[in-house]
Amino acid sequence: MSSRAAAEQRLVDLARLRKVRDRIDREYAQPLDVEALARGANMSAGHLSREFKQAFGESPYAYLMTRRIERAMALLRRGDLSVTEVCFAVGCSSLGTFSTRFTELVGVPPSTYRREATSTTGMPSCVAKQVTRPIRERRPA
């Protein structure tokens, strides 16, 4: 394969990966798995996982969980839903997994976050969203 053909293929793959990322952003609350995402991108699950991580710095599953936790944070700040309701609203099927991932990304359990976020007033939600955005610790590959 010539370098030009390889470069063109890379662009095609990047476009597919962006579509996968956009699908995750849109459908985060739906049951998504790497197999389904890969089928939608006409790639194997292994190839999708490797290429996604190379392009975006985290696996498709990690990216999905980050989006879910980000949305969960917004719902918990509202204060009108329980942690369990938020867990299911963002597409998680296990409260234990949700709580573990939430604590990993945010630094406090969801119940603590909800309690502290609802007692804090005066910060506009757009500022709160930016300041409290979950950031997965990036480790060198």
DSSP file (Angstrom, degrees, kcal/mol; ACC not computed):
  #  RESIDUE AA STRUCTURE BP1 BP2  ACC     N-H-->O    O-->H-N    N-H-->O    O-->H-N    TCO  KAPPA ALPHA  PHI   PSI    X-CA   Y-CA   Z-CA
    1    1 A M              0   0    0      0, 0.0     2,-0.0     0, 0.0     0, 0.0   0.000 360.0 360.0 360.0 131.5    0.0    0.0    0.0
    2    2 A S     >  -     0   0    0      1,-0.1     4,-2.4     4,-0.0     5,-0.2  -0.261 360.0-111.4 -72.4 163.2    1.4    3.4   -1.0
    3    3 A S  H  > S+     0   0    0      1,-0.2     4,-2.2     2,-0.2     5,-0.1   0.843 119.5  53.5 -65.4 -31.6    1.8    6.1    1.6
    4    4 A R  H  > S+     0   0    0      2,-0.2     4,-2.4     1,-0.2    -1,-0.2   0.928 109.7  46.7 -67.8 -44.1   -0.9    8.1   -0.1
    5    5 A A  H  > S+     0   0    0      1,-0.2     4,-2.4     2,-0.2    -2,-0.2   0.888 112.3  51.1 -64.3 -38.6   -3.3    5.2    0.1
    6    6 A A  H  X S+     0   0    0     -4,-2.4     4,-2.2     2,-0.2    -1,-0.2   0.901 110.1  49.3 -65.1 -40.6   -2.4    4.6    3.7
    7    7 A A  H  X S+     0   0    0     -4,-2.2     4,-1.9     2,-0.2    -2,-0.2   0.899 111.2  49.3 -65.6 -40.5   -3.0    8.3    4.5
    8    8 A E  H  X S+     0   0    0     -4,-2.4     4,-2.0     1,-0.2    -2,-0.2   0.902 110.8  50.1 -65.2 -40.4   -6.4    8.2    2.8
    9    9 A Q  H  X S+     0   0    0     -4,-2.4     4,-2.7     1,-0.2    -2,-0.2   0.891 107.5  54.5 -64.3 -38.8   -7.3    5.0    4.7
   10   10 A R  H  X S+     0   0    0     -4,-2.2     4,-2.6     1,-0.2    -1,-0.2   0.902 107.6  50.0 -61.6 -40.9   -6.3    6.8    8.0
   11   11 A L  H  X S+     0   0    0     -4,-1.9     4,-2.1     2,-0.2    -1,-0.2   0.895 110.4  49.9 -64.4 -39.9   -8.7    9.7    7.2
   12   12 A V  H  X S+     0   0    0     -4,-2.0     4,-2.0     2,-0.2    -2,-0.2   0.929 111.7  48.6 -63.0 -45.2  -11.5    7.2    6.5
   13   13 A D  H  X S+     0   0    0     -4,-2.7     4,-2.5     1,-0.2    -2,-0.2   0.904 109.8  51.7 -62.3 -41.4  -10.8    5.5    9.8
   14   14 A L  H  X S+     0   0    0     -4,-2.6     4,-2.3     1,-0.2    -1,-0.2   0.888 108.1  51.9 -63.7 -38.3  -10.7    8.8   11.7
   15   15 A A  H  X S+     0   0    0     -4,-2.1     4,-1.8     2,-0.2    -1,-0.2   0.908 110.5  48.5 -63.2 -41.1  -14.1    9.7   10.2
   16   16 A R  H  X S+     0   0    0     -4,-2.0     4,-2.1     1,-0.2    -2,-0.2   0.910 110.5  51.2 -63.1 -42.3  -15.5    6.4   11.4
   17   17 A L  H  X S+     0   0    0     -4,-2.5     4,-2.6     1,-0.2    -2,-0.2   0.883 107.9  51.6 -65.1 -38.4  -14.1    6.9   14.8
   18   18 A R  H  X S+     0   0    0     -4,-2.3     4,-2.7     2,-0.2    -1,-0.2   0.886 108.7  51.8 -64.6 -37.5  -15.6   10.4   15.1
   19   19 A K  H  X S+     0   0    0     -4,-1.8     4,-2.3     2,-0.2    -2,-0.2   0.894 109.8  49.3 -64.9 -38.9  -19.0    8.9   14.1
   20   20 A V  H  X S+     0   0    0     -4,-2.1     4,-2.3     2,-0.2    -2,-0.2   0.933 112.2  48.0 -64.0 -45.6  -18.5    6.3   16.9
   21   21 A R  H  X S+     0   0    0     -4,-2.6     4,-2.4     1,-0.2    -2,-0.2   0.910 111.8  49.9 -62.0 -42.5  -17.7    9.0   19.4
   22   22 A D  H  X S+     0   0    0     -4,-2.7     4,-2.2     2,-0.2    -1,-0.2   0.884 109.2  52.2 -63.1 -38.6  -20.7   11.1   18.2
   23   23 A R  H  X S+     0   0    0     -4,-2.3     4,-3.2     2,-0.2    -2,-0.2   0.916 109.2  49.4 -64.0 -42.1  -22.9    8.0   18.6
   24   24 A I  H  X S+     0   0    0     -4,-2.3     4,-0.6     1,-0.2    -2,-0.2   0.925 110.5  50.8 -61.7 -43.6  -21.7    7.5   22.2
   25   25 A D  H  < S+     0   0    0     -4,-2.4     3,-0.3     1,-0.2    -1,-0.2   0.886 118.1  38.6 -61.1 -38.9  -22.3   11.2   22.9
   26   26 A R  H  < S+     0   0    0     -4,-2.2     3,-0.3     1,-0.2    -2,-0.2   0.888 126.5  32.7 -77.7 -41.6  -25.9   10.9   21.6
   27   27 A E  H >< S+     0   0    0     -4,-3.2     3,-2.3    -5,-0.2    -1,-0.2   0.012  72.2 128.9-110.8  26.0  -26.8    7.5   22.9
   28   28 A Y  T 3< S+     0   0    0     -4,-0.6     4,-0.2    -3,-0.3    -1,-0.2   0.791  75.1  54.1 -54.5 -30.2  -24.9    7.3   26.2
   29   29 A A  T 3  S+     0   0    0     -3,-0.3    -1,-0.3     2,-0.1    62,-0.1   0.563  94.9  86.1 -83.9  -7.0  -28.1    6.3   28.1
   30   30 A Q  S <  S-     0   0    0     -3,-2.3     2,-0.9    -6,-0.1    -3,-0.0  -0.515  99.2 -90.8 -86.8 158.8  -28.7    3.3   25.7
   31   31 A P        +     0   0    0      0, 0.0     2,-0.4     0, 0.0    -2,-0.1  -0.602  59.8 172.6 -69.8 107.4  -27.2   -0.1   26.2
   32   32 A L        +     0   0    0     -2,-0.9     2,-0.3    -4,-0.2     3,-0.0  -0.940  11.0 175.8-118.6 139.8  -24.0    0.2   24.1
   33   33 A D     >  -     0   0    0     -2,-0.4     4,-2.3     1,-0.1     5,-0.2  -0.929  44.0-106.9-135.6 165.8  -21.2   -2.2   23.9
   34   34 A V  H  > S+     0   0    0     -2,-0.3     4,-2.7     1,-0.2     5,-0.2   0.856 117.2  57.2 -61.7 -36.5  -18.0   -2.2   21.8
   35   35 A E  H  > S+     0   0    0      2,-0.2     4,-2.5     1,-0.2    -1,-0.2   0.938 109.4  44.2 -59.8 -47.7  -19.4   -5.0   19.5
   36   36 A A  H  > S+     0   0    0      2,-0.2     4,-2.0     1,-0.2    -2,-0.2   0.907 114.5  49.3 -65.6 -41.9  -22.4   -2.9   18.6
   37   37 A L  H  X S+     0   0    0     -4,-2.3     4,-1.0     1,-0.2    -1,-0.2   0.903 111.5  49.8 -62.8 -40.7  -20.3    0.2   18.1
   38   38 A A  H ><>S+     0   0    0     -4,-2.7     5,-2.4    -5,-0.2     3,-0.5   0.908 108.2  52.3 -66.2 -42.3  -17.9   -1.7   15.9
   39   39 A R  H ><5S+     0   0    0     -4,-2.5     3,-1.3     1,-0.2    -1,-0.2   0.921 107.8  52.6 -58.7 -42.8  -20.6   -3.2   13.8
   40   40 A G  H 3<5S+     0   0    0     -4,-2.0    -1,-0.2     1,-0.3    -2,-0.2   0.751 113.5  43.5 -64.5 -24.3  -22.0    0.3   13.2
   41   41 A A  T <<5S-     0   0    0     -4,-1.0    -1,-0.3    -3,-0.5    -2,-0.2   0.344 111.2-119.0-101.3   4.4  -18.5    1.4   12.0
   42   42 A N  T < 5S+     0   0    0     -3,-1.3     2,-0.3    -4,-0.4    -3,-0.2   0.918  76.4 116.5  55.4  46.1  -17.8   -1.7    9.9
   43   43 A M  S   <S-     0   0    0     -5,-2.4    -1,-0.2    -6,-0.1    -2,-0.2  -0.914  71.8-101.8-134.0 160.7  -14.8   -2.5   12.0
   44   44 A S     >  -     0   0    0     -2,-0.3     4,-2.7     1,-0.1     5,-0.2  -0.518  35.2-115.7 -77.2 156.9  -13.9   -5.4   14.3
   45   45 A A  H  > S+     0   0    0      1,-0.2     4,-2.5     2,-0.2     5,-0.2   0.896 115.7  49.4 -61.2 -41.1  -14.3   -4.8   18.0
   46   46 A G  H  > S+     0   0    0      2,-0.2     4,-2.4     1,-0.2    -1,-0.2   0.923 112.3  46.9 -64.5 -44.6  -10.5   -5.2   18.6
   47   47 A H  H  > S+     0   0    0      2,-0.2     4,-2.8     1,-0.2     5,-0.3   0.920 112.5  50.2 -64.7 -43.1   -9.6   -2.8   15.7
   48   48 A L  H  X S+     0   0    0     -4,-2.7     4,-2.9     1,-0.2     5,-0.3   0.938 111.2  48.9 -59.5 -47.1  -12.2   -0.2   16.9
   49   49 A S  H  X S+     0   0    0     -4,-2.5     4,-2.2    -5,-0.2     5,-0.2   0.930 114.3  44.8 -60.2 -46.9  -10.8   -0.4   20.5
   50   50 A R  H  X S+     0   0    0     -4,-2.4     4,-2.1     1,-0.2    -2,-0.2   0.939 118.0  42.9 -63.1 -47.6   -7.2    0.0   19.4
   51   51 A E  H  X S+     0   0    0     -4,-2.8     4,-2.4     2,-0.2    -2,-0.2   0.882 113.3  51.8 -69.1 -38.6   -7.9    2.8   17.0
   52   52 A F  H  X S+     0   0    0     -4,-2.9     4,-3.2    -5,-0.3     6,-0.4   0.933 111.5  47.3 -63.1 -46.2  -10.3    4.7   19.3
   53   53 A K  H  X S+     0   0    0     -4,-2.2     4,-2.0    -5,-0.3    -1,-0.2   0.899 112.9  49.1 -63.6 -40.3   -7.8    4.6   22.1
   54   54 A Q  H  < S+     0   0    0     -4,-2.1    -1,-0.2    -5,-0.2    -2,-0.2   0.899 118.2  40.0 -65.0 -40.2   -5.0    5.8   19.8
   55   55 A A  H  < S+     0   0    0     -4,-2.4    -2,-0.2    -5,-0.1    -1,-0.2   0.885 131.7  21.5 -77.1 -39.9   -7.2    8.6   18.4
   56   56 A F  H  < S-     0   0    0     -4,-3.2    -3,-0.2     2,-0.3    -2,-0.2   0.457  98.9-116.1-116.1  -2.8   -8.9    9.8   21.6
   57   57 A G  S  < S+     0   0    0     -4,-2.0     2,-0.3    -5,-0.4    -4,-0.2   0.445  87.2  60.8  85.7  -1.5   -6.7    8.6   24.5
   58   58 A E  S    S-     0   0    0     -6,-0.4    -2,-0.3    80,-0.1    -1,-0.1  -0.986  87.3 -94.2-152.6 159.4   -9.2    6.2   26.1
   59   59 A S     >  -     0   0    0     -2,-0.3     4,-2.5     1,-0.1     5,-0.2  -0.235  39.9-108.5 -69.1 161.5  -11.1    3.1   25.1
   60   60 A P  H  > S+     0   0    0      0, 0.0     4,-2.5     0, 0.0     5,-0.2   0.897 121.3  51.2 -57.2 -40.0  -14.7    3.3   23.8
   61   61 A Y  H  > S+     0   0    0      2,-0.2     4,-2.6     1,-0.2     5,-0.2   0.925 110.0  48.2 -64.2 -44.4  -16.0    1.9   27.1
   62   62 A A  H  > S+     0   0    0      1,-0.2     4,-2.2     2,-0.2    -1,-0.2   0.903 112.2  49.8 -63.0 -40.4  -14.0    4.4   29.2
   63   63 A Y  H  X S+     0   0    0     -4,-2.5     4,-2.2     2,-0.2    -2,-0.2   0.922 110.7  50.0 -63.3 -44.1  -15.3    7.3   27.0
   64   64 A L  H  X S+     0   0    0     -4,-2.5     4,-2.4     1,-0.2    -2,-0.2   0.927 111.2  48.1 -59.6 -46.7  -18.8    6.0   27.4
   65   65 A M  H  X S+     0   0    0     -4,-2.6     4,-2.7     1,-0.2     5,-0.2   0.873 108.8  54.2 -65.1 -36.2  -18.5    5.8   31.1
   66   66 A T  H  X S+     0   0    0     -4,-2.2     4,-2.5     2,-0.2    -1,-0.2   0.926 109.9  47.2 -62.7 -44.0  -17.0    9.3   31.3
   67   67 A R  H  X S+     0   0    0     -4,-2.2     4,-2.3     2,-0.2    -2,-0.2   0.918 112.7  49.7 -62.4 -42.9  -20.0   10.7   29.3
   68   68 A R  H  X S+     0   0    0     -4,-2.4     4,-2.5     1,-0.2    -2,-0.2   0.918 112.6  46.3 -63.0 -43.3  -22.4    8.8   31.6
   69   69 A I  H  X S+     0   0    0     -4,-2.7     4,-2.4     2,-0.2    -1,-0.2   0.890 109.9  54.6 -67.1 -39.0  -20.7   10.1   34.8
   70   70 A E  H  X S+     0   0    0     -4,-2.5     4,-1.4    -5,-0.2    -2,-0.2   0.930 112.3  43.2 -59.5 -45.7  -20.7   13.7   33.3
   71   71 A R  H  X S+     0   0    0     -4,-2.3     4,-2.2     1,-0.2    -2,-0.2   0.886 111.1  55.6 -67.2 -38.8  -24.4   13.5   32.8
   72   72 A A  H  X S+     0   0    0     -4,-2.5     4,-2.8     1,-0.2     5,-0.2   0.888 102.9  55.8 -60.9 -39.0  -24.9   11.9   36.2
   73   73 A M  H  X S+     0   0    0     -4,-2.4     4,-2.1     1,-0.2    -1,-0.2   0.918 107.6  48.6 -59.8 -43.1  -23.1   14.8   37.8
   74   74 A A  H  X S+     0   0    0     -4,-1.4     4,-1.3     1,-0.2    -1,-0.2   0.919 113.0  47.3 -63.8 -42.9  -25.6   17.2   36.2
   75   75 A L  H  X S+     0   0    0     -4,-2.2     4,-1.1     1,-0.2     5,-0.4   0.886 111.7  50.4 -66.2 -38.6  -28.6   15.2   37.3
   76   76 A L  H  < S+     0   0    0     -4,-2.8    -1,-0.2     1,-0.2     3,-0.2   0.856 105.0  57.4 -68.5 -34.5  -27.2   14.9   40.9
   77   77 A R  H  < S+     0   0    0     -4,-2.1    -1,-0.2     1,-0.2    -2,-0.2   0.840  99.3  60.1 -64.2 -32.0  -26.6   18.7   41.1
   78   78 A R  H  < S-     0   0    0     -4,-1.3    -1,-0.2    -5,-0.1    -2,-0.2   0.892  93.8-153.6 -62.4 -38.4  -30.4   19.1   40.3
   79   79 A G     <  +     0   0    0     -4,-1.1    -3,-0.1    -3,-0.2    -1,-0.1   0.461  64.0 103.5  83.9   1.8  -31.1   17.2   43.5
   80   80 A D  S    S+     0   0    0     -5,-0.4     2,-0.3     2,-0.1    -4,-0.1   0.485  70.9  63.6 -97.7  -1.1  -34.5   15.9   42.5
   81   81 A L  S    S-     0   0    0     -6,-0.4    -2,-0.1    -5,-0.1     2,-0.1  -0.915  80.2-120.9-120.4 148.2  -33.5   12.3   41.7
   82   82 A S     >  -     0   0    0     -2,-0.3     4,-2.3     1,-0.1     5,-0.2  -0.342  33.7-106.1 -75.5 166.6  -32.0    9.6   44.0
   83   83 A V  H  > S+     0   0    0      1,-0.2     4,-2.5     2,-0.2     5,-0.1   0.897 122.5  52.2 -60.5 -40.5  -28.6    8.1   43.2
   84   84 A T  H  > S+     0   0    0      2,-0.2     4,-2.0     1,-0.2     5,-0.2   0.920 108.9  49.1 -63.4 -44.2  -30.3    4.9   42.0
   85   85 A E  H  > S+     0   0    0      1,-0.2     4,-2.2     2,-0.2    -1,-0.2   0.899 112.2  48.7 -61.8 -40.4  -32.6    6.9   39.6
   86   86 A V  H  X S+     0   0    0     -4,-2.3     4,-1.8     2,-0.2     6,-0.2   0.913 106.9  57.0 -64.6 -43.1  -29.6    8.8   38.2
   87   87 A C  H  <>S+     0   0    0     -4,-2.5     5,-2.0     1,-0.2     3,-0.2   0.931 113.7  38.1 -52.9 -50.8  -27.7    5.5   37.7
   88   88 A F  H ><5S+     0   0    0     -4,-2.0     3,-1.1     1,-0.2    -1,-0.2   0.829 110.4  61.0 -73.9 -31.8  -30.5    4.1   35.6
   89   89 A A  H 3<5S+     0   0    0     -4,-2.2    -1,-0.2     1,-0.2    -2,-0.2   0.813 105.1  48.5 -65.4 -29.5  -31.2    7.4   33.8
   90   90 A V  T 3<5S-     0   0    0     -4,-1.8    -1,-0.2    -3,-0.2    -2,-0.2   0.393 125.3 -98.7 -94.3   4.6  -27.7    7.6   32.4
   91   91 A G  T < 5S+     0   0    0     -3,-1.1     2,-0.3     1,-0.3    -3,-0.2   0.536  75.9 136.9  98.0   6.5  -27.7    4.0   31.1
   92   92 A C      < -     0   0    0     -5,-2.0    -1,-0.3    -6,-0.2    -2,-0.1  -0.689  34.1-167.4 -85.8 140.2  -25.9    2.1   33.9
   93   93 A S  S    S+     0   0    0     -2,-0.3     2,-0.5     1,-0.2    -1,-0.1   0.506  71.7  59.5-104.1  -6.5  -27.5   -1.2   34.8
   94   94 A S     >  -     0   0    0      1,-0.1     4,-2.5    -7,-0.1     5,-0.2  -0.974  60.3-160.6-127.9 119.3  -25.4   -1.8   38.0
   95   95 A L  H  > S+     0   0    0     -2,-0.5     4,-2.7     1,-0.2     5,-0.2   0.865  95.9  54.8 -63.2 -36.0  -25.5    0.6   40.9
   96   96 A G  H  > S+     0   0    0      2,-0.2     4,-2.3     1,-0.2    -1,-0.2   0.936 110.4  43.5 -63.9 -47.3  -22.2   -0.8   42.2
   97   97 A T  H  > S+     0   0    0      2,-0.2     4,-2.8     1,-0.2     5,-0.3   0.915 114.3  51.6 -64.0 -43.1  -20.4   -0.3   38.9
   98   98 A F  H  X S+     0   0    0     -4,-2.5     4,-2.8     1,-0.2     5,-0.2   0.943 111.6  46.2 -57.5 -50.0  -21.9    3.2   38.6
   99   99 A S  H  X S+     0   0    0     -4,-2.7     4,-2.4     2,-0.2    -1,-0.2   0.889 113.2  49.9 -62.8 -40.2  -20.8    4.2   42.1
  100  100 A T  H  X S+     0   0    0     -4,-2.3     4,-2.2     2,-0.2    -2,-0.2   0.949 114.7  42.7 -63.8 -49.4  -17.3    2.7   41.6
  101  101 A R  H  X S+     0   0    0     -4,-2.8     4,-2.4     2,-0.2     5,-0.3   0.901 113.5  52.9 -64.7 -40.8  -16.7    4.5   38.3
  102  102 A F  H  X>S+     0   0    0     -4,-2.8     4,-3.1    -5,-0.3     5,-0.6   0.942 110.9  46.6 -59.0 -48.5  -18.3    7.8   39.7
  103  103 A T  H  X5S+     0   0    0     -4,-2.4     4,-1.6     1,-0.2    -1,-0.2   0.885 111.4  52.4 -63.1 -39.5  -15.9    7.7   42.6
  104  104 A E  H  <5S+     0   0    0     -4,-2.2    -1,-0.2    -5,-0.2    -2,-0.2   0.921 119.3  34.2 -60.6 -45.0  -12.9    7.0   40.4
  105  105 A L  H  <5S+     0   0    0     -4,-2.4    30,-0.7    -5,-0.1    -2,-0.2   0.859 129.4  31.1 -82.2 -36.9  -13.6    9.9   38.1
  106  106 A V  H  <5S-     0   0    0     -4,-3.1    -3,-0.2    -5,-0.3    -2,-0.2   0.774  96.1-126.5 -97.3 -29.8  -15.1   12.5   40.5
  107  107 A G  S  <<S+     0   0    0     -4,-1.6    -4,-0.2    -5,-0.6    -3,-0.1   0.296  83.1  64.7 100.6 -10.0  -13.2   11.6   43.7
  108  108 A V  S    S-     0   0    0     -6,-0.3    -2,-0.2     2,-0.0    -1,-0.2  -0.974  91.3 -95.4-139.0 153.8  -16.3   11.2   45.9
  109  109 A P     >  -     0   0    0      0, 0.0     4,-2.5     0, 0.0     3,-0.3  -0.284  40.0-110.2 -64.1 156.1  -19.2    8.8   45.9
  110  110 A P  H  > S+     0   0    0      0, 0.0     4,-2.8     0, 0.0     5,-0.2   0.854 117.3  55.2 -58.5 -36.3  -22.3    9.9   44.1
  111  111 A S  H  > S+     0   0    0      2,-0.2     4,-2.2     1,-0.2     5,-0.1   0.908 110.8  45.2 -65.1 -39.8  -24.3   10.3   47.3
  112  112 A T  H  > S+     0   0    0     -3,-0.3     4,-2.7     2,-0.2     5,-0.3   0.913 112.9  51.0 -66.9 -43.1  -21.7   12.6   48.8
  113  113 A Y  H  X S+     0   0    0     -4,-2.5     4,-2.9     1,-0.2     5,-0.2   0.929 111.1  48.5 -59.9 -45.5  -21.5   14.5   45.5
  114  114 A R  H  X S+     0   0    0     -4,-2.8     4,-2.2     2,-0.2    -1,-0.2   0.924 112.8  47.4 -61.1 -46.0  -25.3   14.9   45.5
  115  115 A R  H  X S+     0   0    0     -4,-2.2     4,-1.0     1,-0.2    -2,-0.2   0.924 117.4  41.7 -63.1 -45.7  -25.4   16.1   49.1
  116  116 A E  H  X S+     0   0    0     -4,-2.7     4,-1.0     1,-0.2    -2,-0.2   0.879 114.7  51.1 -71.1 -37.7  -22.6   18.6   48.6
  117  117 A A  H  < S+     0   0    0     -4,-2.9    -2,-0.2    -5,-0.3    -1,-0.2   0.873 110.5  47.7 -69.9 -36.7  -23.8   19.9   45.2
  118  118 A T  H  < S+     0   0    0     -4,-2.2    -1,-0.2    -5,-0.2    -2,-0.2   0.737 110.8  51.7 -77.8 -20.6  -27.3   20.5   46.4
  119  119 A S  H  < S+     0   0    0     -4,-1.0     2,-0.5    -5,-0.2    -1,-0.2   0.676  94.8  83.6 -87.1 -16.8  -26.1   22.4   49.5
  120  120 A T     <  +     0   0    0     -4,-1.0     2,-0.3    -3,-0.2     3,-0.1  -0.746  62.0 177.8 -87.5 127.2  -23.9   24.7   47.4
  121  121 A T        +     0   0    0     -2,-0.5    -2,-0.0     1,-0.1    -3,-0.0  -0.821  46.8  50.6-124.1 165.9  -25.7   27.6   46.0
  122  122 A G  S    S+     0   0    0     -2,-0.3    -1,-0.1     1,-0.2    -2,-0.0   0.291  74.7 111.1  96.2 -10.6  -24.7   30.6   43.9
  123  123 A M        -     0   0    0     -3,-0.1    -1,-0.2     4,-0.0     5,-0.0  -0.872  69.3-124.1-101.1 121.0  -22.8   28.9   41.1
  124  124 A P    >>  -     0   0    0      0, 0.0     4,-2.5     0, 0.0     3,-0.6  -0.288  21.7-119.9 -59.2 146.5  -24.5   29.0   37.7
  125  125 A S  H 3> S+     0   0    0      1,-0.3     4,-2.5     2,-0.2     5,-0.2   0.828 112.3  57.5 -60.8 -33.1  -25.0   25.5   36.3
  126  126 A C  H 3> S+     0   0    0      2,-0.2     4,-1.4     1,-0.2    -1,-0.3   0.876 110.9  43.4 -66.3 -35.2  -22.9   26.3   33.2
  127  127 A V  H <> S+     0   0    0     -3,-0.6     4,-2.8     2,-0.2     5,-0.3   0.909 112.5  52.6 -73.4 -42.9  -19.9   27.2   35.5
  128  128 A A  H  X S+     0   0    0     -4,-2.5     4,-2.3     1,-0.2    -2,-0.2   0.896 106.9  53.5 -59.1 -40.8  -20.5   24.1   37.7
  129  129 A K  H  < S+     0   0    0     -4,-2.5     4,-0.3    -5,-0.2    -1,-0.2   0.918 113.2  42.1 -61.6 -43.9  -20.5   21.8   34.7
  130  130 A Q  H >< S+     0   0    0     -4,-1.4     3,-0.8     1,-0.2    -2,-0.2   0.916 117.2  46.1 -70.1 -43.5  -17.1   23.2   33.5
  131  131 A V  H 3< S+     0   0    0     -4,-2.8    -2,-0.2     1,-0.2    -1,-0.2   0.841 118.7  40.8 -69.4 -33.9  -15.5   23.3   36.9
  132  132 A T  T 3< S+     0   0    0     -4,-2.3    -1,-0.2    -5,-0.3    -2,-0.2   0.252  78.7 140.6-101.8  12.9  -16.7   19.8   38.0
  133  133 A R    <   -     0   0    0     -3,-0.8     2,-0.2    -4,-0.3    -3,-0.1  -0.323  57.3-115.8 -59.1 130.5  -16.1   18.0   34.7
  134  134 A P        -     0   0    0      0, 0.0     2,-0.5     0, 0.0   -28,-0.1  -0.482  30.1-165.0 -70.7 136.4  -14.8   14.5   35.3
  135  135 A I        -     0   0    0    -30,-0.7     2,-0.3    -2,-0.2     3,-0.0  -0.968  14.0-138.3-126.3 115.6  -11.3   13.9   34.0
  136  136 A R        -     0   0    0     -2,-0.5     2,-0.4     1,-0.1   -31,-0.1  -0.538  31.0-109.7 -71.3 132.6  -10.0   10.4   33.7
  137  137 A E        -     0   0    0     -2,-0.3     2,-0.5     1,-0.1    -1,-0.1  -0.498  33.4-139.5 -65.8 119.9   -6.4   10.2   34.8
  138  138 A R        -     0   0    0     -2,-0.4    -1,-0.1   -80,-0.0   -80,-0.1  -0.702  16.9-164.1 -85.7 126.7   -4.4    9.6   31.7
  139  139 A R        -     0   0    0     -2,-0.5    -2,-0.0     1,-0.0     0, 0.0  -0.895  30.9 -99.9-108.8 141.0   -1.5    7.1   32.1
  140  140 A P              0   0    0      0, 0.0    -1,-0.0     0, 0.0     0, 0.0  -0.303 360.0 360.0 -58.0 140.5    1.3    6.9   29.6
  141  141 A A              0   0    0     -3,-0.0    -2,-0.0     0, 0.0    -3,-0.0   0.471 360.0 360.0 -73.6 360.0    0.7    4.0   27.2
